[in-house]
């Protein structure tokens, strides 16, 4: 691929890149750039994680080394009980590679990195102390406000969270940090503060948050809003059938959002069509080659929500089938980590 083709691949379904000019320059000048995404080992990974796993697969196709930071210490700073930190890390370390494999991604250039393996080293900790002398409580809290659960009486740990996330860019030796748009303030904090330590600012890359099945952000803490990666086929169908999916309405529609940002991307990459099965008396099957065709028909109320839901549920079950192959082991790890 040319740098321009790589840029187009990476930009699809993104909300913001800071900056696009820097990204294009990187693609033209660096043979093997590196990107990282950090995921705190807090709640159980759910279907919404496929948005970032799929984007990381795009980075792999564009020739990047992909580093997935399994942020165990960040999880502890965001209220994961200390006795469960290692157990939750173990679950993430098994389930995340399974998600990449279910997409058919070539994972030889994927590195899973445990946060505490480098964040407890002397040099990192000294930089953290230095950064704390440059950062006000107001700025730290503002940076982390959309990510950390502060509550009415914030703990000091939550204020350290954005400082560590900024330093991770340097210590992981990456060119790009990628996160959801809810991470924007932390990513901008990193760009502003790293140069004060003599380190270069990185390119910051953000994708949208997709609605949950009940019409809000997909959340690990709300079982009804998410599909767990180990849910069986019937549970998936039941959850999708119960999802918010008002006829003709696209806004806050988690079924359409997952179709747009994950399923239709996969269909397009694999040169496959999305088929909605319907009885002949209701017009017969519908075949689509891109997401916009689905949305247009849905907005025109020529596609019934239940027909859409059943097709999406079927595709989700196909996607999760490879993950379920090790379900017994993964369920055991999940019970130890989450009860």
C-alpha positions in Angstrom: 0.0 0.0 0.0 1.1 3.6 -0.6 1.2 6.0 2.3 -2.0 7.6 1.0 -3.7 4.2 0.9 -2.6 3.4 4.4 -3.9 6.8 5.6 -7.3 6.1 4.0 -7.5 2.7 5.7 -6.6 4.2 9.1 -8.9 7.1 8.8 -12.1 5.2 8.1 -14.6 5.3 10.9 -12.4 7.6 13.0 -13.7 10.7 14.7 -10.5 12.7 15.1 -6.8 12.4 14.4 -4.4 14.9 15.9 -3.0 15.6 13.5 -3.7 14.2 10.1 -0.7 15.9 8.6 1.6 14.3 11.2 0.1 10.9 10.5 0.6 11.2 6.7 4.2 12.3 7.3 4.8 9.3 9.6 3.5 6.9 7.0 5.8 8.5 4.4 9.0 8.5 6.5 8.8 5.5 9.0 9.0 2.0 7.6 7.7 0.3 10.7 5.8 2.7 13.0 4.3 1.7 16.3 0.8 2.3 17.8 -0.5 1.5 21.2 -3.9 1.3 22.9 -4.2 0.9 26.6 -7.1 -0.9 28.2 -7.5 -0.9 32.0 -8.4 -4.3 33.3 -11.6 -3.2 35.0 -14.8 -4.6 33.7 -15.2 -7.8 31.6 -14.4 -7.1 27.9 -17.6 -7.0 25.9 -18.7 -6.8 22.3 -18.0 -3.1 22.1 -14.2 -3.8 22.4 -14.4 -5.0 18.8 -14.4 -1.4 17.6 -10.8 -0.9 18.8 -9.7 -4.4 18.1 -10.8 -3.9 14.5 -9.1 -0.6 14.2 -5.9 -2.1 15.6 -6.2 -4.7 12.8 -6.3 -1.8 10.4 -3.0 -0.6 11.9 -1.6 -4.1 11.4 -2.6 -4.0 7.7 -0.9 -0.6 7.4 2.4 -2.0 8.6 2.4 -0.9 12.2 3.7 -2.8 15.2 0.6 -2.9 17.5 1.1 -2.7 21.2 -1.9 -3.4 23.5 -1.2 -2.2 27.0 -3.1 -4.3 29.5 -3.0 -1.6 32.2 -3.2 -3.5 35.5 -2.0 -0.5 37.6 -4.4 1.8 35.8 -7.2 -0.6 36.7 -6.2 -0.4 40.3 -6.2 3.4 40.2 -9.7 3.2 38.8 -11.1 1.2 41.7 -10.3 -2.4 40.8 -9.7 -4.1 44.1 -6.0 -4.9 44.5 -6.5 -8.6 45.2 -8.3 -8.9 41.8 -5.8 -7.0 39.7 -3.7 -10.0 38.7 -6.7 -12.2 38.1 -8.3 -9.6 35.8 -5.0 -9.2 34.0 -4.9 -12.9 33.4 -8.4 -12.9 31.8 -7.6 -9.9 29.5 -4.4 -11.6 28.5 -6.4 -14.6 27.2 -9.5 -13.0 25.8 -7.9 -10.1 23.8 -5.8 -12.3 21.6 -8.9 -14.5 21.0 -10.7 -11.4 19.7 -7.9 -10.6 17.2 -7.9 -14.2 16.0 -11.7 -14.1 15.5 -11.2 -11.3 13.0 -8.6 -13.3 11.1 -5.9 -10.7 12.0 -2.3 -11.6 11.7 -1.1 -11.3 15.3 2.6 -11.8 14.9 3.0 -8.0 15.1 0.8 -7.7 18.1 2.5 -7.2 21.5 0.5 -7.6 24.7 2.3 -5.6 27.4 1.6 -5.7 31.1 1.6 -2.2 32.6 3.4 -3.0 35.8 6.2 -4.7 34.0 7.6 -1.2 33.1 5.6 1.3 35.2 7.3 0.2 38.4 10.8 0.8 37.1 12.9 3.5 38.7 13.1 5.7 35.6 9.4 5.6 35.0 8.6 6.5 38.6 11.0 9.4 38.6 9.4 10.8 35.4 6.0 10.4 37.1 7.2 12.5 40.0 8.6 15.1 37.7 5.3 15.2 35.8 3.4 15.6 39.0 5.3 18.8 39.7 4.2 20.3 36.4 0.6 19.3 36.7 -2.1 20.9 38.8 -4.9 19.0 40.5 -7.4 20.8 38.3 -5.7 19.8 35.1 -5.3 16.2 36.1 -8.9 15.9 37.1 -10.1 17.6 34.0 -8.0 15.3 31.8 -9.3 12.1 33.4 -12.9 13.3 34.0 -14.5 11.2 31.2 -12.5 8.0 32.0 -11.9 7.8 35.7 -14.8 7.3 38.2 -14.0 10.1 40.6 -17.2 10.4 42.6 -17.9 13.1 45.2 -14.7 12.5 47.1 -11.9 11.8 44.5 -9.0 9.6 45.4 -5.4 10.6 44.6 -5.0 7.5 42.4 -7.5 8.8 39.8 -5.3 12.0 39.4 -2.3 9.9 38.6 -4.1 8.0 35.9 -3.7 10.6 33.1 0.0 11.3 34.0 0.8 7.6 33.7 -1.1 7.4 30.4 1.0 10.2 29.0 4.3 8.6 30.1 3.2 5.3 28.6 3.6 6.8 25.1 7.3 7.4 25.8 8.1 4.2 27.6 6.3 2.0 25.0 8.3 3.9 22.3 5.3 4.4 20.0 4.5 7.0 17.3 0.7 6.9 17.8 -1.7 6.5 20.7 -5.2 5.3 19.9 -8.3 5.5 22.1 -12.0 6.2 22.1 -13.2 9.8 21.8 -13.8 9.7 25.6 -10.1 9.6 26.0 -9.6 12.9 24.1 -8.7 15.1 27.2 -6.1 12.6 28.3 -4.6 12.3 24.8 -4.4 16.1 24.5 -2.9 16.3 28.0 -0.1 13.9 26.8 0.6 16.1 23.8 0.9 19.2 26.0 2.9 17.7 28.8 5.4 15.3 27.4 7.6 18.0 25.8 8.0 19.5 29.3 10.0 16.3 30.1 12.0 16.6 26.9 10.0 13.9 25.1 8.3 14.3 21.7 4.5 14.6 21.4 2.7 11.7 19.7 -0.1 11.5 17.1 -3.4 11.0 18.9 -6.0 8.9 17.2 -9.7 8.6 18.3 -12.8 6.6 17.2 -16.4 7.2 18.2 -18.1 5.5 21.2 -20.9 3.3 20.0 -24.2 3.2 21.8 -25.1 0.2 24.0 -28.1 -2.0 23.3 -30.2 0.2 25.5 -29.3 3.4 23.7 -26.3 4.7 25.6 -22.6 4.0 25.8 -21.9 0.3 25.8 -20.9 -0.4 29.4 -19.3 -3.3 31.2 -21.1 -2.3 34.4 -24.6 -2.5 32.8 -25.3 -6.2 31.7 -28.3 -5.2 29.7 -26.3 -2.7 27.6 -23.7 -5.1 26.4 -23.1 -8.6 25.0 -20.4 -10.5 26.9 -17.8 -12.2 24.7 -18.7 -15.5 26.2 -22.5 -15.2 25.9 -24.0 -18.3 24.2 -25.9 -18.0 20.9 -29.4 -17.9 22.5 -28.3 -15.2 25.0 -26.9 -13.1 22.1 -30.2 -13.4 20.2 -32.2 -12.5 23.3 -30.1 -9.5 24.1 -30.2 -8.2 20.5 -33.9 -8.8 20.3 -34.4 -6.7 23.4 -32.2 -3.9 22.3 -33.3 -0.3 21.7 -33.9 -0.1 18.0 -36.8 2.3 17.3 -38.2 2.0 13.7 -36.6 4.6 11.4 -34.4 6.1 14.1 -30.6 5.9 13.8 -29.6 8.1 16.8 -28.6 6.0 19.9 -29.3 2.8 17.9 -26.7 0.4 19.2 -27.7 -2.3 16.7 -27.1 -0.1 13.7 -23.9 1.3 15.3 -22.3 -2.1 15.7 -23.3 -3.0 12.2 -21.7 0.2 10.9 -18.4 0.2 12.8 -17.7 -3.6 13.0 -19.9 -6.0 11.0 -20.1 -4.1 7.7 -16.3 -3.2 7.9 -15.6 -6.9 8.1 -18.0 -7.7 5.3 -16.4 -5.1 3.1 -12.9 -6.3 3.8 -13.8 -9.9 3.1 -15.8 -8.9 0.0 -19.0 -10.4 1.5 -22.6 -9.2 1.4 -24.8 -8.6 4.4 -28.0 -10.6 4.1 -31.2 -10.0 6.0 -33.4 -13.1 5.8 -37.2 -12.5 5.5 -40.1 -14.7 4.5 -41.3 -14.2 0.9 -44.6 -12.8 2.1 -42.7 -9.9 3.7 -40.6 -9.2 0.5 -38.0 -11.9 0.8 -34.3 -11.6 1.6 -32.5 -8.3 1.4 -28.8 -8.1 0.3 -26.5 -5.2 1.0 -23.0 -4.3 0.0 -22.4 -1.3 2.3 -23.8 0.1 5.5 -25.4 3.2 4.0 -27.8 1.0 2.0 -29.0 -0.5 5.2 -29.4 2.8 7.0 -31.2 4.4 4.1 -33.8 1.6 4.0 -34.1 1.6 7.7 -34.8 5.4 7.8 -37.4 4.9 5.1 -39.0 2.3 7.4 -38.8 -0.3 4.7 -36.6 -2.5 7.0 -38.3 -3.7 10.1 -36.3 -3.6 13.4 -36.8 -7.2 14.2 -35.5 -8.3 10.8 -32.4 -6.2 11.3 -31.9 -7.5 14.8 -32.1 -11.1 13.8 -29.5 -10.6 11.0 -27.2 -8.7 13.3 -27.5 -11.3 16.0 -26.6 -14.1 13.5 -23.5 -12.2 12.4 -22.5 -11.5 16.0 -22.7 -15.2 16.8 -20.5 -16.0 13.8 -18.0 -13.4 15.0 -17.9 -14.9 18.6 -17.8 -18.5 17.6 -13.9 -18.7 17.6 -13.8 -17.0 21.0 -16.2 -19.6 22.4 -13.9 -22.4 21.5 -12.0 -21.9 24.7 -15.1 -20.9 26.7 -14.5 -23.3 29.6 -11.1 -22.0 30.3 -12.1 -18.4 29.8 -15.2 -18.7 32.0 -13.0 -20.1 34.8 -10.6 -17.1 34.5 -13.6 -14.8 34.4 -15.2 -16.2 37.6 -11.9 -15.8 39.4 -11.6 -12.2 38.2 -15.2 -11.0 38.4 -17.1 -13.5 40.6 
